[in-house]
Amino acid sequence: MHTFNQSLKYDRRMHSADIKGSVAYAKALSRVGILTEGEKETLIDGLTAVGKEWEDGIVSINRMTFHWGSVNS
């Protein structure tokens, strides 16, 4: 658990850039036909909600939480 939590200090500082990049990627995937317009919007809505949670300080991290930043790491 300690190792998992080590990235949180960076996640807190970089969440906005991570989310902006993920939104841009969703738009690009939609533009080339990999995602539908609806899928793109669903992703953007979810990413926006996560960003608001970070901004509001209500992000809850526990053992079962998947570290979404690790998908492309």
N, C-alpha and C positions, 0 to 999 in steps of 0.2 A: 504494500500500500504506500509506503514511503516513496519508493521510486515513482509510482504513478503520480503522486501529488507534486513531484518536483517540477512538472511542466505548468502547474497552475499559475505560478507567478508570471510566467510568460503569456499564458492564455489571457490572464486578466489585462495585461498591457496590450496585447495584439488582437484581441477579439474583433475589434472594428475592422481592421485590415483583413483578417481572415474571412470575415463575413462578406465584406465588399468583394473580395476575390472569388468567393464561392458563388455570389450572385452573378458576377460577370461570367463565370464558367457556365452556370446554368443557362444564361442568355445565349452564350456561344453554342452550347449543345443543342439548344432549341433552334437556333438559326441554321444549323447544318442538318436538322431533322432527326437528331438522336432522341431529343425530348419533344413531347407535344407541347403546345402552348399551355395546356392545363397542368401538365407535369411541371413545367417551368414555373408557373405561378404558384403552385403548391410548394415547391422548394423555396422560392423567394419569400413566401408568406412565413414558412417555418424558420428560415434564416433570420428574417426580420424579428420574429418573436424571440428567438434565442438572443439576438442582439439587445433587445429591450430588457430581457432578463439580466444580462450582464450589466447593462447601464443602470438598472434599478437595484442591482446587488442581490438578486434573488436566485442566482444560479446555485443549484444544489448538486454537490458532487458526493457520490458515495461509491462503494465497491462495485456496484453493478452498472454504474454509468459508463457508457462507451465514450472514450475520448475521441470526439469527432475530428479533431485536428490530426489524428494519426492515420487517417484513411489514405492520404497521399504521401505519408512520411516513409 
